[in-house]
Amino acid sequence: MSIHKSEIKKITTHQLQEMKVRGEKISMLTAYDYSMAGIVDKAGIDVILVGDSASNVMAGHETTLPITLDQMIYHATSVVKAVDRALVVVDIPFGSYQGNSSEALRSAIRIMKEAGAHAIKMEGGEEIKDSVTRILSAGVPVMGHLGLTPQSIFKFGTYTVRAKEEAEAEKLIKDAKLLESYGCFSIVLEKIPASLARKVAKEVAIPIIGIGAGPDVDGQVLVVHDMLGITHEFKPRFLRQYADLNAVISGAVTNYIRDVKASDFPNEKESYK
C-alpha cells in the first residue's frame, strides 16, 4: 500500500531534539538538485543540507567561497521541491552574513521565502552572535557550524584537523555553548578530535552533527557525492564510500558510446513505426 504525501511525518527541529534525548542518531546528507534530493529523501534521511559545498562538487570551484546567495537559492529551491520528509537546511554562503547582521537577516529571509527552506546554517561562534540572534528573532531556525569552517579556509590556510591545541579546543566548547544559548537548534562539528566532539555533545543539550568528528555525537553528515563515490579525488580519513557510482556511470556511458558507434542503439524495439 502506497503512503499518501499527507501521511508522511515531516522531520522538524523539535523532533531532532527528541532524537538526541532518546539517543537515536540523526542521519544527514547533502543534496543540491531535485533528482538526488528525491532519492535521498525517499530513502529516509532525517536532514538534507543544501551545502555551499555545491561550489566544489557542482560548480568545480576549489573552495566554497565563490558560490553566491542567488546560486544557493537556486539549488535549495530544486531540493525543496523534491522533499516530503526531511528537514532541509541551507548554508548561507560566504559574504552574505559576516560582519553585518542586517545583511545576514536579509539573506536568511530570502532563503526561507524564495526557496521554501526549513532552516539555515552559518559558520562561526561568538563572532557571529549579532547575525545569529537577529535571524533567530525573525523566527528562522539556525544550525551552527564549528571546527573546520571551510568559508575561513584562507584564514586557516589548511584543511587539517582543528582544535587539537588546548586553547582552540576551549574556544570551540565555549562557542558551542554560546550558540546553544543564542537559540541554535543544532551544531555541525567538522574535522575535530573525537574526544573533543564527545565532550561537546555531552555538555550541550542541542543535537551535535559530526563530519570527521568521531562516533560519539548525535548524528553524522557527509557530502552525498563523496559517499556515493561520484567524486573520486576526495578521500579523507573520515569518509566511508558506500558505492562506486563513478565506475557505474562511466561504464554505462562507455557502453552507450559503443552501441551508438556500432548502430546497435536504437534497435527495432526502440524505434517507432
Short mmCIF file of the C-alpha atoms (twelve columns), coordinates in Angstrom:
data_MODEL
# 
_entry.id   MODEL 
# 
loop_
_atom_site.group_PDB 
_atom_site.id 
_atom_site.type_symbol 
_atom_site.label_atom_id 
_atom_site.label_alt_id 
_atom_site.label_comp_id 
_atom_site.label_asym_id 
_atom_site.label_seq_id 
_atom_site.Cartn_x 
_atom_site.Cartn_y 
_atom_site.Cartn_z 
_atom_site.pdbx_PDB_model_num 
ATOM 1   C CA . MET A 1   0.000  0.000  0.000   1 
ATOM 2   C CA . SER A 2   1.457  3.353  -1.024  1 
ATOM 3   C CA . ILE A 3   1.747  6.131  1.570   1 
ATOM 4   C CA . HIS A 4   -0.016 9.387  0.704   1 
ATOM 5   C CA . LYS A 5   2.100  12.533 0.968   1 
ATOM 6   C CA . SER A 6   -0.199 13.912 3.690   1 
ATOM 7   C CA . GLU A 7   0.550  10.845 5.841   1 
ATOM 8   C CA . ILE A 8   4.332  11.347 5.751   1 
ATOM 9   C CA . LYS A 9   5.578  12.727 9.063   1 
ATOM 10  C CA . LYS A 10  7.934  15.611 8.373   1 
ATOM 11  C CA . ILE A 11  11.119 15.943 10.413  1 
ATOM 12  C CA . THR A 12  11.231 19.133 12.488  1 
ATOM 13  C CA . THR A 13  13.864 20.785 14.672  1 
ATOM 14  C CA . HIS A 14  11.817 19.662 17.692  1 
ATOM 15  C CA . GLN A 15  11.977 16.039 16.536  1 
ATOM 16  C CA . LEU A 16  15.766 16.273 16.192  1 
ATOM 17  C CA . GLN A 17  15.915 17.428 19.803  1 
ATOM 18  C CA . GLU A 18  13.744 14.466 20.848  1 
ATOM 19  C CA . MET A 19  16.044 12.126 18.911  1 
ATOM 20  C CA . LYS A 20  19.027 13.369 20.923  1 
ATOM 21  C CA . VAL A 21  17.160 12.820 24.184  1 
ATOM 22  C CA . ARG A 22  16.224 9.260  23.104  1 
ATOM 23  C CA . GLY A 23  19.760 8.527  21.962  1 
ATOM 24  C CA . GLU A 24  18.599 7.984  18.367  1 
ATOM 25  C CA . LYS A 25  21.277 9.013  15.874  1 
ATOM 26  C CA . ILE A 26  20.458 11.660 13.263  1 
ATOM 27  C CA . SER A 27  21.301 10.953 9.605   1 
ATOM 28  C CA . MET A 28  22.176 13.890 7.358   1 
ATOM 29  C CA . LEU A 29  23.431 14.161 3.764   1 
ATOM 30  C CA . THR A 30  23.893 16.959 1.265   1 
ATOM 31  C CA . ALA A 31  21.837 17.355 -1.898  1 
ATOM 32  C CA . TYR A 32  21.878 20.123 -4.487  1 
ATOM 33  C CA . ASP A 33  19.276 19.145 -7.107  1 
ATOM 34  C CA . TYR A 34  15.742 17.777 -7.476  1 
ATOM 35  C CA . SER A 35  16.656 14.260 -8.624  1 
ATOM 36  C CA . MET A 36  19.216 13.497 -5.913  1 
ATOM 37  C CA . ALA A 37  17.133 15.115 -3.167  1 
ATOM 38  C CA . GLY A 38  14.154 12.935 -4.103  1 
ATOM 39  C CA . ILE A 39  16.211 9.738  -3.885  1 
ATOM 40  C CA . VAL A 40  17.817 10.713 -0.571  1 
ATOM 41  C CA . ASP A 41  14.508 11.811 0.963   1 
ATOM 42  C CA . LYS A 42  12.625 8.651  -0.071  1 
ATOM 43  C CA . ALA A 43  15.428 6.533  1.394   1 
ATOM 44  C CA . GLY A 44  14.542 8.025  4.791   1 
ATOM 45  C CA . ILE A 45  17.251 10.587 5.542   1 
ATOM 46  C CA . ASP A 46  16.467 12.866 8.508   1 
ATOM 47  C CA . VAL A 47  18.160 16.082 7.361   1 
ATOM 48  C CA . ILE A 48  19.201 17.304 3.914   1 
ATOM 49  C CA . LEU A 49  21.853 20.012 3.810   1 
ATOM 50  C CA . VAL A 50  21.954 22.200 0.736   1 
ATOM 51  C CA . GLY A 51  25.597 22.873 1.400   1 
ATOM 52  C CA . ASP A 52  27.833 25.563 -0.016  1 
ATOM 53  C CA . SER A 53  29.940 22.514 -0.957  1 
ATOM 54  C CA . ALA A 54  27.871 22.836 -4.157  1 
ATOM 55  C CA . SER A 55  30.631 25.298 -5.030  1 
ATOM 56  C CA . ASN A 56  33.036 22.344 -5.183  1 
ATOM 57  C CA . VAL A 57  31.009 19.357 -6.383  1 
ATOM 58  C CA . MET A 58  28.527 21.102 -8.674  1 
ATOM 59  C CA . ALA A 59  30.499 24.097 -9.965  1 
ATOM 60  C CA . GLY A 60  34.096 22.833 -9.815  1 
ATOM 61  C CA . HIS A 61  35.495 25.607 -7.625  1 
ATOM 62  C CA . GLU A 62  38.471 24.881 -5.374  1 
ATOM 63  C CA . THR A 63  36.781 26.372 -2.290  1 
ATOM 64  C CA . THR A 64  33.250 27.165 -1.076  1 
ATOM 65  C CA . LEU A 65  33.867 30.909 -1.260  1 
ATOM 66  C CA . PRO A 66  32.773 31.700 -4.860  1 
ATOM 67  C CA . ILE A 67  29.170 30.429 -4.619  1 
ATOM 68  C CA . THR A 68  26.623 33.255 -4.405  1 
ATOM 69  C CA . LEU A 69  23.380 33.651 -2.454  1 
ATOM 70  C CA . ASP A 70  21.392 33.517 -5.703  1 
ATOM 71  C CA . GLN A 71  23.076 30.235 -6.639  1 
ATOM 72  C CA . MET A 72  22.389 28.754 -3.187  1 
ATOM 73  C CA . ILE A 73  18.724 29.737 -3.502  1 
ATOM 74  C CA . TYR A 74  18.593 28.058 -6.939  1 
ATOM 75  C CA . HIS A 75  19.955 24.788 -5.530  1 
ATOM 76  C CA . ALA A 76  17.745 24.988 -2.429  1 
ATOM 77  C CA . THR A 77  14.598 25.611 -4.477  1 
ATOM 78  C CA . SER A 78  15.312 22.483 -6.536  1 
ATOM 79  C CA . VAL A 79  15.869 20.390 -3.407  1 
ATOM 80  C CA . VAL A 80  12.794 21.583 -1.504  1 
ATOM 81  C CA . LYS A 81  10.520 20.645 -4.430  1 
ATOM 82  C CA . ALA A 82  11.623 17.000 -4.133  1 
ATOM 83  C CA . VAL A 83  11.401 16.605 -0.352  1 
ATOM 84  C CA . ASP A 84  8.414  15.199 1.544   1 
ATOM 85  C CA . ARG A 85  10.004 14.156 4.854   1 
ATOM 86  C CA . ALA A 86  13.485 15.518 5.594   1 
ATOM 87  C CA . LEU A 87  14.332 18.809 7.289   1 
ATOM 88  C CA . VAL A 88  16.018 20.984 4.625   1 
ATOM 89  C CA . VAL A 89  18.858 23.167 5.943   1 
ATOM 90  C CA . VAL A 90  20.575 25.666 3.635   1 
ATOM 91  C CA . ASP A 91  24.045 27.188 4.025   1 
ATOM 92  C CA . ILE A 92  24.208 30.973 3.956   1 
ATOM 93  C CA . PRO A 93  27.231 31.455 1.672   1 
ATOM 94  C CA . PHE A 94  30.407 33.396 2.380   1 
ATOM 95  C CA . GLY A 95  29.929 37.168 2.249   1 
ATOM 96  C CA . SER A 96  26.184 37.029 2.936   1 
ATOM 97  C CA . TYR A 97  26.248 37.409 6.726   1 
ATOM 98  C CA . GLN A 98  29.746 38.093 8.108   1 
ATOM 99  C CA . GLY A 99  30.044 41.395 9.938   1 
ATOM 100 C CA . ASN A 100 26.593 42.704 9.014   1 
ATOM 101 C CA . SER A 101 23.576 41.403 10.884  1 
ATOM 102 C CA . SER A 102 21.121 43.304 8.656   1 
ATOM 103 C CA . GLU A 103 22.541 41.641 5.550   1 
ATOM 104 C CA . ALA A 104 22.536 38.291 7.371   1 
ATOM 105 C CA . LEU A 105 18.831 38.659 8.127   1 
ATOM 106 C CA . ARG A 106 18.055 39.641 4.522   1 
ATOM 107 C CA . SER A 107 19.986 36.605 3.258   1 
ATOM 108 C CA . ALA A 108 18.198 34.232 5.641   1 
ATOM 109 C CA . ILE A 109 14.766 35.615 4.769   1 
ATOM 110 C CA . ARG A 110 15.471 35.284 1.033   1 
ATOM 111 C CA . ILE A 111 16.461 31.627 1.514   1 
ATOM 112 C CA . MET A 112 13.313 30.894 3.533   1 
ATOM 113 C CA . LYS A 113 10.892 32.823 1.277   1 
ATOM 114 C CA . GLU A 114 12.297 32.101 -2.177  1 
ATOM 115 C CA . ALA A 115 13.458 28.506 -1.664  1 
ATOM 116 C CA . GLY A 116 10.980 27.356 0.986   1 
ATOM 117 C CA . ALA A 117 13.809 26.081 3.190   1 
ATOM 118 C CA . HIS A 118 13.200 24.931 6.756   1 
ATOM 119 C CA . ALA A 119 16.375 26.306 8.384   1 
ATOM 120 C CA . ILE A 120 19.726 27.933 7.611   1 
ATOM 121 C CA . LYS A 121 23.298 27.077 8.616   1 
ATOM 122 C CA . MET A 122 26.100 29.516 9.493   1 
ATOM 123 C CA . GLU A 123 29.793 29.072 10.282  1 
ATOM 124 C CA . GLY A 124 31.351 30.592 13.398  1 
ATOM 125 C CA . GLY A 125 30.817 31.144 17.108  1 
ATOM 126 C CA . GLU A 126 30.870 34.268 19.264  1 
ATOM 127 C CA . GLU A 127 31.920 36.445 16.322  1 
ATOM 128 C CA . ILE A 128 28.579 35.885 14.526  1 
ATOM 129 C CA . LYS A 129 26.398 36.466 17.610  1 
ATOM 130 C CA . ASP A 130 24.615 39.539 16.192  1 
ATOM 131 C CA . SER A 131 23.735 37.782 12.943  1 
ATOM 132 C CA . VAL A 132 22.554 34.597 14.671  1 
ATOM 133 C CA . THR A 133 20.373 36.402 17.223  1 
ATOM 134 C CA . ARG A 134 18.875 38.711 14.602  1 
ATOM 135 C CA . ILE A 135 17.973 35.805 12.308  1 
ATOM 136 C CA . LEU A 136 16.523 33.819 15.215  1 
ATOM 137 C CA . SER A 137 14.471 36.846 16.313  1 
ATOM 138 C CA . ALA A 138 12.767 36.705 12.899  1 
ATOM 139 C CA . GLY A 139 11.725 33.101 13.573  1 
ATOM 140 C CA . VAL A 140 14.270 31.445 11.263  1 
ATOM 141 C CA . PRO A 141 15.861 28.282 12.763  1 
ATOM 142 C CA . VAL A 142 19.678 28.376 12.758  1 
ATOM 143 C CA . MET A 143 22.152 25.477 12.708  1 
ATOM 144 C CA . GLY A 144 25.687 26.368 13.776  1 
ATOM 145 C CA . HIS A 145 28.983 25.076 12.359  1 
ATOM 146 C CA . LEU A 146 32.262 24.894 14.302  1 
ATOM 147 C CA . GLY A 147 35.669 23.259 13.943  1 
ATOM 148 C CA . LEU A 148 36.938 23.273 10.374  1 
ATOM 149 C CA . THR A 149 34.913 26.061 8.805   1 
ATOM 150 C CA . PRO A 150 35.585 25.956 5.035   1 
ATOM 151 C CA . GLN A 151 34.493 29.572 4.499   1 
ATOM 152 C CA . SER A 152 37.511 30.590 6.617   1 
ATOM 153 C CA . ILE A 153 39.975 28.418 4.691   1 
ATOM 154 C CA . PHE A 154 42.264 31.316 3.790   1 
ATOM 155 C CA . LYS A 155 42.474 32.312 7.458   1 
ATOM 156 C CA . PHE A 156 43.393 28.765 8.497   1 
ATOM 157 C CA . GLY A 157 45.461 28.097 5.357   1 
ATOM 158 C CA . THR A 158 44.847 24.344 5.615   1 
ATOM 159 C CA . TYR A 159 42.104 21.716 5.782   1 
ATOM 160 C CA . THR A 160 43.822 19.803 8.604   1 
ATOM 161 C CA . VAL A 161 42.107 18.781 11.846  1 
ATOM 162 C CA . ARG A 162 41.072 21.744 14.005  1 
ATOM 163 C CA . ALA A 163 41.068 22.268 17.805  1 
ATOM 164 C CA . LYS A 164 43.939 19.906 18.623  1 
ATOM 165 C CA . GLU A 165 45.554 22.594 20.776  1 
ATOM 166 C CA . GLU A 166 44.046 23.289 24.187  1 
ATOM 167 C CA . ALA A 167 43.254 26.972 23.560  1 
ATOM 168 C CA . GLU A 168 41.350 26.295 20.338  1 
ATOM 169 C CA . ALA A 169 39.541 23.340 21.940  1 
ATOM 170 C CA . GLU A 170 38.426 25.526 24.855  1 
ATOM 171 C CA . LYS A 171 37.200 28.217 22.442  1 
ATOM 172 C CA . LEU A 172 35.245 25.597 20.476  1 
ATOM 173 C CA . ILE A 173 33.487 24.349 23.631  1 
ATOM 174 C CA . LYS A 174 32.749 27.948 24.641  1 
ATOM 175 C CA . ASP A 175 31.397 28.755 21.163  1 
ATOM 176 C CA . ALA A 176 29.187 25.636 21.161  1 
ATOM 177 C CA . LYS A 177 27.656 26.682 24.490  1 
ATOM 178 C CA . LEU A 178 27.194 30.225 23.193  1 
ATOM 179 C CA . LEU A 179 25.446 29.016 20.008  1 
ATOM 180 C CA . GLU A 180 23.146 26.941 22.200  1 
ATOM 181 C CA . SER A 181 22.445 29.969 24.438  1 
ATOM 182 C CA . TYR A 182 21.668 32.147 21.376  1 
ATOM 183 C CA . GLY A 183 18.987 29.614 20.379  1 
ATOM 184 C CA . CYS A 184 20.576 27.489 17.632  1 
ATOM 185 C CA . PHE A 185 18.757 24.163 17.256  1 
ATOM 186 C CA . SER A 186 21.853 22.133 16.294  1 
ATOM 187 C CA . ILE A 187 25.588 22.413 15.542  1 
ATOM 188 C CA . VAL A 188 27.791 20.731 12.931  1 
ATOM 189 C CA . LEU A 189 31.294 19.888 14.177  1 
ATOM 190 C CA . GLU A 190 33.750 19.363 11.322  1 
ATOM 191 C CA . LYS A 191 37.114 17.624 11.446  1 
ATOM 192 C CA . ILE A 192 37.973 17.823 15.150  1 
ATOM 193 C CA . PRO A 193 39.333 15.195 17.588  1 
ATOM 194 C CA . ALA A 194 36.678 12.591 18.502  1 
ATOM 195 C CA . SER A 195 37.297 13.111 22.231  1 
ATOM 196 C CA . LEU A 196 36.531 16.843 21.928  1 
ATOM 197 C CA . ALA A 197 33.372 16.188 19.887  1 
ATOM 198 C CA . ARG A 198 32.208 13.695 22.537  1 
ATOM 199 C CA . LYS A 199 32.710 16.340 25.230  1 
ATOM 200 C CA . VAL A 200 30.729 18.954 23.286  1 
ATOM 201 C CA . ALA A 201 27.856 16.509 22.641  1 
ATOM 202 C CA . LYS A 202 27.659 15.806 26.374  1 
ATOM 203 C CA . GLU A 203 27.926 19.418 27.529  1 
ATOM 204 C CA . VAL A 204 25.315 20.980 25.239  1 
ATOM 205 C CA . ALA A 205 21.661 19.955 25.090  1 
ATOM 206 C CA . ILE A 206 21.146 20.550 21.352  1 
ATOM 207 C CA . PRO A 207 21.994 17.896 18.706  1 
ATOM 208 C CA . ILE A 208 25.619 17.760 17.545  1 
ATOM 209 C CA . ILE A 209 26.157 16.516 13.978  1 
ATOM 210 C CA . GLY A 210 29.654 15.355 13.121  1 
ATOM 211 C CA . ILE A 211 31.716 15.151 9.942   1 
ATOM 212 C CA . GLY A 212 35.137 13.826 10.796  1 
ATOM 213 C CA . ALA A 213 34.267 14.204 14.492  1 
ATOM 214 C CA . GLY A 214 34.089 10.576 15.607  1 
ATOM 215 C CA . PRO A 215 31.119 8.383  16.571  1 
ATOM 216 C CA . ASP A 216 30.131 9.875  19.937  1 
ATOM 217 C CA . VAL A 217 27.992 12.720 18.643  1 
ATOM 218 C CA . ASP A 218 24.244 12.843 17.945  1 
ATOM 219 C CA . GLY A 219 24.403 12.342 14.179  1 
ATOM 220 C CA . GLN A 220 26.560 12.299 11.062  1 
ATOM 221 C CA . VAL A 221 26.696 14.228 7.797   1 
ATOM 222 C CA . LEU A 222 28.587 13.527 4.571   1 
ATOM 223 C CA . VAL A 223 28.644 15.087 1.112   1 
ATOM 224 C CA . VAL A 224 26.463 12.791 -0.976  1 
ATOM 225 C CA . HIS A 225 28.822 12.854 -3.988  1 
ATOM 226 C CA . ASP A 226 31.663 11.666 -1.744  1 
ATOM 227 C CA . MET A 227 29.808 8.807  -0.026  1 
ATOM 228 C CA . LEU A 228 28.400 7.586  -3.373  1 
ATOM 229 C CA . GLY A 229 31.858 7.549  -4.967  1 
ATOM 230 C CA . ILE A 230 30.987 10.086 -7.667  1 
ATOM 231 C CA . THR A 231 33.915 12.288 -6.655  1 
ATOM 232 C CA . HIS A 232 36.990 10.037 -6.726  1 
ATOM 233 C CA . GLU A 233 39.704 12.546 -5.903  1 
ATOM 234 C CA . PHE A 234 38.496 13.400 -2.376  1 
ATOM 235 C CA . LYS A 235 39.194 10.593 0.100   1 
ATOM 236 C CA . PRO A 236 39.706 11.955 3.626   1 
ATOM 237 C CA . ARG A 237 40.057 9.632  6.592   1 
ATOM 238 C CA . PHE A 238 36.503 10.311 7.799   1 
ATOM 239 C CA . LEU A 239 34.825 9.325  4.522   1 
ATOM 240 C CA . ARG A 240 33.191 5.916  4.122   1 
ATOM 241 C CA . GLN A 241 32.352 5.299  0.457   1 
ATOM 242 C CA . TYR A 242 29.075 3.360  0.179   1 
ATOM 243 C CA . ALA A 243 29.104 2.950  -3.616  1 
ATOM 244 C CA . ASP A 244 31.330 3.499  -6.638  1 
ATOM 245 C CA . LEU A 245 28.966 5.400  -8.894  1 
ATOM 246 C CA . ASN A 246 31.903 6.892  -10.769 1 
ATOM 247 C CA . ALA A 247 32.654 3.414  -12.159 1 
ATOM 248 C CA . VAL A 248 28.954 2.587  -12.709 1 
ATOM 249 C CA . ILE A 249 28.240 5.806  -14.624 1 
ATOM 250 C CA . SER A 250 31.488 5.631  -16.588 1 
ATOM 251 C CA . GLY A 251 30.725 2.038  -17.576 1 
ATOM 252 C CA . ALA A 252 27.193 2.919  -18.674 1 
ATOM 253 C CA . VAL A 253 28.423 5.845  -20.802 1 
ATOM 254 C CA . THR A 254 31.129 3.635  -22.373 1 
ATOM 255 C CA . ASN A 255 28.517 1.018  -23.298 1 
ATOM 256 C CA . TYR A 256 26.205 3.704  -24.725 1 
ATOM 257 C CA . ILE A 257 29.006 5.094  -26.901 1 
ATOM 258 C CA . ARG A 258 29.841 1.561  -28.119 1 
ATOM 259 C CA . ASP A 259 26.223 0.829  -29.058 1 
ATOM 260 C CA . VAL A 260 25.753 4.143  -30.874 1 
ATOM 261 C CA . LYS A 261 29.001 3.691  -32.835 1 
ATOM 262 C CA . ALA A 262 28.001 0.125  -33.786 1 
ATOM 263 C CA . SER A 263 24.490 1.239  -34.852 1 
ATOM 264 C CA . ASP A 264 23.117 -1.112 -32.203 1 
ATOM 265 C CA . PHE A 265 21.186 1.672  -30.481 1 
ATOM 266 C CA . PRO A 266 18.381 2.243  -31.094 1 
ATOM 267 C CA . ASN A 267 17.295 -1.227 -32.221 1 
ATOM 268 C CA . GLU A 268 13.959 -2.158 -33.829 1 
ATOM 269 C CA . LYS A 269 12.118 -2.390 -30.486 1 
ATOM 270 C CA . GLU A 270 13.377 1.058  -29.531 1 
ATOM 271 C CA . SER A 271 12.154 2.667  -32.782 1 
ATOM 272 C CA . TYR A 272 8.678  3.912  -33.730 1 
ATOM 273 C CA . LYS A 273 6.732  2.642  -36.758 1 
# 
